[in-house]
Amino acid sequence: MGTADAIAYHLPDRKDLFEGLSRSKFRSRFHLSDSDREYIKEKGIDTIRSHAADFVQKRLAPENPENDGKQTPMKGHPVFLAQHACACCCRGCLEKWHHIPAGKVLNDEEQAYIVDVLMEWIQSGI
């Protein structure tokens, strides 16, 4: 991605983002379970971050992700819960909540931002 393709939007302030998510009836209903916390403890936070990066790269980063809007399970991994809680579950939610335009490949900076948001939510719940 060259200079001409620089981000033409502003990512939300993280504090404002989390305040908005906490006011959402849907987003605020997600919480880590005891088994999620145990899984995180067993695997380690670095492994969970690696999983998050892998999920973002494979499920969100493509220009038109397969099954977009339905690609993130509602359970089965702490990162999946975080994706729904943080509105990082599909490209529509990324555009609505994070101002990241749909219909383009996510660059490294955008992917890192998403992983950081997910990890902040996870770490706040362990």
Residue, then its C-alpha position, 0 to 999 in steps of 0.5 A: m500500500g503506497t502513500a496515495d493509499a494512506i488511510a482516508y478515515h479516522l479510527p475511533d478513539r479507543k476510550d470512546l469506542f469502548e464507551g459506545l460498545s458498552r452502551s450497545k445492548f447487543r455488544s455489551r452482552f458478551h462476556l468471557s466465561d470461566s472456561d474462556r478465562e481458563y483457556i486463556k490462562e492455559k494457552g497464554i496471552d501471546t498465543i491468544r494474540s496470535h489466534a486473534a491475528d490469524f482470525v483477522q487475517k483470514r476472516l476479515a482482511p480480504e476485500n470480500p471475506e467469504n460469508d461476510g456477516k456470518q463468518t464469526p461464530m458466536k462461541g467456541h473461542p475467546v477471540f470470537l466473543a471479543q470480535h462480537a463484543c468489539a464489532c470486529c466480527c464482519r466488514g459491515c461492523l468494522e465500517k459502522w463502528h471503526h470507520i474502516p471502509a468495506g470492500k478493500v483489503l485490510n492493511d497491516e496497520e488496520q489488522a494490528y489495530i483490530v487485534d489490539v482492540l480485541m486483546e484490550w477487551i479480552q484482557s479487561g475480562i480476565 
